[in-house]
C-alpha cells in the first residue's frame, strides 16, 4: 500500500470514528499533506526507511488544537494494520503520534511563510514550488468547513501578471549563460561547458513547470515530475542530448533545440512570444544566444505592483541554498527586501 492509501484507511477506520465519538460536530479537515514522498504520490519501498508511516494532517479551529492533540495522544491504539501509531521522525526524536493537528491558516503559513488569503506580489515571490505542494499536492479526505479547500484553490497558481513575471525572470536567467556553453568549450574547458549546460537544463526544467502552470517539487522529484508534463516530449530529448554531449557544439545545438521547443510551448498555451524562434547567433560568434523572450513577457504585465518588482523572479530563482529555501519566514523576508520593503517584519505582516 502507498502512504496515501494507509493514511486514508487510518483516517476512516481510526481517527474519524474517534472524533465522531468524542468531539461530534467540531469543524475539521483531514488529509495527507505536508512533507514526504507519499504526499506527491511518489513513495516506494525505499521511502519506508524513515519518516514514513501513519501520518495525517488534521485541521481544526485554532482554539481546539491542544484539546484534539491531547485526545489523540490518549486514545489512539498502539498500531493500525501493523504500523505503529507513535514513532520518531528525523526532525523530532520523541516517540509520539504523527497526526499533525493545526488550524488551517496556521498550517498553510507554516509551510509557505505567507497568509494565503491575502497575498501581495512580494508574497507570491516568497513561495517555492515545494512549499506550495506541501499544501496542495496531497489528498484531502474530508473538509467540513471548506477552509483548507479554499486556501488550496487560492494557491493553485500565480495570478496572471505574477506568472508572466516569473516566466520572464527564468528566460532572462537562461539568456545570461546560454552563450557560455560554447565560449567555455571553444577555450578547451569541456568541464566548464558541461557544468553550465547542466545549470541551463535545470532552468529549462523549471521553465517547463512554469509554462504548464505546475508547481515544481524539490530537486529529488523534479525529473520524475517533469517527465509527466505535456511539454516534456518536445524538450526531454534535447535536454538528454545536451547533458550527454561529447562536444560543446553538440551541447550548444541541443540546448538551442530545447529553448526553441519551450518557446513554441509558450506560444501553444497562449502566452506572449516572439515571431519565429527563441534563439539566434550570439553576435558574430559561433554560439547560441537568446532573443528577448523575457522582454515580450514583461511588456504584457499590466499590474503596477508587479511591474515595480524589477527583473528578478521568485526566491527559488535567485537562491539555491536548501537551508534558505526550507525556511518559510526567511524566504518571506528576502522577498520583501527584494520588493523594496526592507526592515523588521511584524509577525502578522505576510507581505
Secondary structure, 3 states (H helix, E strand, C coil): CCHHHHHHHHHHHHHHHHHHHHCCCCCEEEECCCCCHHHHCCCCHHHHHCCCCCEEEEEECHHHHHHHHHHHHHHCCCEECCEECEEEECCEEEEEEEEEEECHHHHHHHHHCCCCCCCCHHHHHCCCHHHHHHHHCCCEEEECCCHHHHHHHHCCCCCHHHHHHHHHHHHHHHHHHCCHHHHHHHCCCHHHHHHHHHHHHHHHHHHHHHHCCCCCCCHHHHHHHHCCCCCHHHHHHHHHHHHHCCCHHHHHHHHHHHHHHHHHHHHHCCCCCCCCCCEEECCCCCCEEECCHHHHHHCCCCCHHHHCCCCCCCHHHCCCCHHHHCCHHHHHHHHHHHCCCCCCCCCCCCC
